[in-house]
Amino acid sequence: MATTWVADVGPENAHWLATESRTARLAREYRPMDIGDGRISLSALALGASRELGEEEDGYITDDGEGLRIWIGDDAYELELV
């Protein structure tokens, strides 16, 4: 069974992450997917690719005491394992 994380980032951010972010240009299995209703999903491979982004890039991932989050600008969105 595949491991997937989901975050509610809003419709504009979901579209941007899936189509315009640096990881959106990678092979399909490494891309965030816009799953509708302002949500994105990331496979384990997509999560790994997003972890490679620097803090100055939208879509980067942090995993700390606050939880697993994806960042767009100054806003962090919690990623939940589904």
ChimeraX attribute file (.defattr): number of C-alpha atoms within 10 A of each C-alpha:
attribute: neighborCount
match mode: 1-to-1
recipient: residues
	/A:1	3
	/A:2	6
	/A:3	10
	/A:4	16
	/A:5	18
	/A:6	20
	/A:7	22
	/A:8	18
	/A:9	23
	/A:10	14
	/A:11	15
	/A:12	11
	/A:13	20
	/A:14	23
	/A:15	20
	/A:16	16
	/A:17	21
	/A:18	20
	/A:19	16
	/A:20	12
	/A:21	19
	/A:22	16
	/A:23	22
	/A:24	19
	/A:25	12
	/A:26	13
	/A:27	9
	/A:28	12
	/A:29	15
	/A:30	19
	/A:31	24
	/A:32	29
	/A:33	21
	/A:34	23
	/A:35	16
	/A:36	13
	/A:37	11
	/A:38	15
	/A:39	18
	/A:40	23
	/A:41	24
	/A:42	24
	/A:43	19
	/A:44	15
	/A:45	16
	/A:46	22
	/A:47	23
	/A:48	13
	/A:49	21
	/A:50	25
	/A:51	16
	/A:52	12
	/A:53	15
	/A:54	11
	/A:55	14
	/A:56	10
	/A:57	14
	/A:58	20
	/A:59	29
	/A:60	22
	/A:61	25
	/A:62	18
	/A:63	12
	/A:64	8
	/A:65	6
	/A:66	8
	/A:67	12
	/A:68	17
	/A:69	19
	/A:70	22
	/A:71	18
	/A:72	19
	/A:73	12
	/A:74	6
	/A:75	10
	/A:76	17
	/A:77	18
	/A:78	19
	/A:79	23
	/A:80	15
	/A:81	13
	/A:82	9
